[in-house]
Amino acid sequence: MSKGKIVWKVIQHALLLLIAYILQGMVLPYIPLRGMVPLILPVTAAAVAMFEGGFYGALFGLFAGMFCDCSFNAPTIMFTLTLTVIGLAAGWLGQTVVARGLVSYLVMCAAALVICSGVQSFSLLFFRGQSFGALALEGLLQTAYSLLFAIPAYFAARAVSRGVTPA
Amino acid sequence: MKRRLSRKGLIVLAAAAVIALITLISVSAGGRGGIFTSAVNGVSMPLKRLSAAVASQIESIYGYMYKYDEVVKENEQLHMQLAALERERREYVEVSEENEHFRQLLQLASRHSDYQFENASVISWGASNYTSSFTVSKGSENSDVAVGDSVITESGVLIGVITEVRDKTSVAVTVIDTKFSAGCVIESSGDTAVASGDYALMRRGMLTLDFLASDTRFITGDSVVTSGRGGVFPKGLVIGYIEDVEPDPAGNGSKVTVSPAADLRNVMDVFLITDFETSE
């Protein structure tokens, strides 16, 4: 791949990340569905990782995680680490054992979202004694709702991966 | 032919003379226009109306053709004037709302002269489903805000507490977040408890009361205010109102649900209490 194409791809991914961040942090919190905000950045990271491989996926996951922490008003630790790991794992799976199709992507996304819910509820469960049932239910609902947004993320990442060039 | 024409002419002239004579007699007798004038007017009236309508239409078409640019310009000017007026009206509403906030704050400040305030705006809400937090427009560079400062409305309703201070912004958790915990008093009875966030209740926009004495008396709608004990929160800030009381399934007295006094999701302007005199 030429340098120009690489730069163009990076720009497109940066744009994708920016759109996902704007949706995650500035749009969707104001229009929650029954109080629920979907996770856009993790599914976008998983999609990019699946098409681009482990290294690029981890890199995208790192930035996505930082933005995710930022939009959650949290220090850049929890999701910065989690999404980097998810990006790395999704990239590796996409290049080795998992077919790069929508169904396998959705399964991978569901796993990633369950991990995210687990990470989010960890301190609530173990340090603040909150009810496991309520947290588990919230995690499942969050995962299900976020999966709806995984589909456009998949097609956007696929379009960038297939080398959509400017007209 | 000549003779015939002149005869016809004479007949017409005679008829005209007769009409004129009748008219003259009619006018001199009754002071009116006469029967012929009325008849002519009666016949011509619809025609006159028609011609007037046609003239009006032609005039409007003329006006449209030749005054169109003028009308468009005038319309634009009116639109601009309307927009300016609308902007002024909005500014007026904003200023009067702000004025009202400050007026209420002044009342609060006069009741609590020890409070030091910083006004701030809510600039974003956290996107996490597991916390209830927001970012305010004051940080360490532009205010004296510190971790633990109370965030209130202009009327002294507690919204949350600052948990993180950045350079130009700060993060606060709301009273329904699981990190929130404050000593409180049930105003009607004077009984004490701890108001704290509970995850399941947070999803419903509520909080709970813990560490209640077994003989604590409640009435739905009772105000729950900060006790001021411990020196974290000033005394007397309204946290919320008792929404529901039911026996605790675990058998530990009652489970009390409190509804926050502030409409948390619609708060825009807030005040931070950066300093106050502790009651202990």
Interface residues (C-beta under 8 A of the other chain):
Chain A: Q24 G25 M26 L28 P29 Y30 G35 M36 V37 S71 F72 N73 A74 P75 Q120 S121 L124 R128 Q130 S131 A134 L135 E138 Q142
Chain B: S124 W125 G126 A127 S128 N129 Y130 T131 S133 F134 T135 E164 V171 T178 K179 D198 Y199 A200 R203 G205
